[in-house]
Amino acid sequence: TEIWISESQERMIVAVPPEHWPRLQELCASEDVEVAVLGRFEATGRLRLTYQDQQVADLDLHFLHHGRPTVVRQAKASPRREGSTDAANKLPQIQAPQANFNDVLRKILASPNVCSKEWIIRQYDHEVQGGSVLKPLVGVNEDGPGDAAVIMPVLGEWSGLAIGCGLNPHYGDLDPYAMAAAAIDEAVRNVVAVGADPSQIALLDNFCWGNTDRAEVLGSLVLAAEACRDVALAYNMPFISGKDSLNNEFHAAGRTLVIPPTLLISALGRVLDVRRCVTMDLKEPGNLLFLVGATREEMGGSHYHLVCGTEGGCVPRPDLELAPRLFRKLHQAIQSGLVRSCHDVSEGGLATAVAEMAIAGGLGAEVICLDAATLPEAVLLFSESTTRFVVEVRPGQAAAFQACLGSDIPWTRLGQTCEEPQLRFTGANGVRWIEMQLADLKEAWQKPMRW
């Protein structure tokens, strides 16, 4: 029984023509992979199992597949909010002094989902088989948070494979559809940011959910699955594998503990030439910084709310028409050598992304937010709107970079990098929103997990 129904992982069943079996056996042996013949297909319409020369099962296939009643489950979920703009879903205009935004950024950098994981990352060997191109940590001191890893599967060839992830657990309870869509977009952003071709990306899912016997929990799972379908079709990226861990509900000491709806997405993208890869650390003082993508008033589930103890606003969700075009245009710019560094905007928003780039590169940045008349300061700094990148470009290549993006891709010129180790964000009216020393930013980011 254990042999037949065990759920041991890292196993596959392969249907192989008999004449190809010796070649498969040879291939598996070359990689020290166990392989065995389980049986063969027969035109009998029956499943027969034999163990030690004794038949232990003989089942009719029609009964096996259709012999029990279909399970019908009840799913219940709140209607998806399609970018609602009513007062109940909008974040109130926030007027906060400069010191508060300094403190908010410091708290976000120190939060568990954002802070440095260097101690954990360095427990693993990133040089296995010698094919590493980009490792999890990048920058002048190799301690910055890389967007994705890149490896060369075949040594001696310049093509590579980028691996990135997307995960937004704080969105799940608020809007499981948006949570799943945002996770896919984040995983794709991460591999595109290092140079992966967006036309050659595949996806994997990992669902972690509560008790699906509860109608509202199953409903949230249905919404997340619908998002996976919608985004995969819009981005033209197939799901090639995945797994799930359902019914994570626990009872102890008179309490019921249920995990939030959580979806981890992994993206695998082909890198045409690893010599064209870029990293997220700032490279030289005097370069220009661009924000590629649109910032919207989407603060639901944000790290801003998490560290401030507030709530409200819509959960970010990608523009399924714009995103694929933006990915293609940015990829063209990277392949053309117009990009010095690139970092996706995710947890903590724009301010956090620029801070991470500065920390990794050991350089400062001067940012001027020109959209302050249309969006609140907190939204400009900390909105987690999807499909956005901060891009560093040499001044002499700025015109070519803008031309590459074209008129149909939203972008904003943010400011420039500087030698002085400071991060400054200034409103269009000249009011300084954030001013922090690079050393303070790095200490806040590294301290929580400096074990």
Secondary structure by P-SEA (a helix, b strand, c coil): ccccccccccbbbbbbcccaaaaaaaaaaaacbbbbbccccccccbbbbbccccccccccccccccccccbbbbbbbccccccccccccccccccccaaaaaaaaaaaaacccccccccccccccccccccccccccccccccccccbbbbccccccccccccccccccccccccaaaaaaaaaaaaaaaaaaacccccbbbbbbbbbbcccccaaaaaaaaaaaaaaaaaaaaacccccccccccccccccccbbbbbcbbbbbbbbbbccccccccccccccccbbbbbcccccccccccaaaaaaccccccccccaaaaaaaaaaaaaaaaaaccccbbbbbccccaaaaaaaaaaaacbbbbbbbcccccccccccccccccbbbbbbbcccaaaaaaaaacccbbbbbccccccccbbbbbcccccccbbbbaaaaaaaacccccc
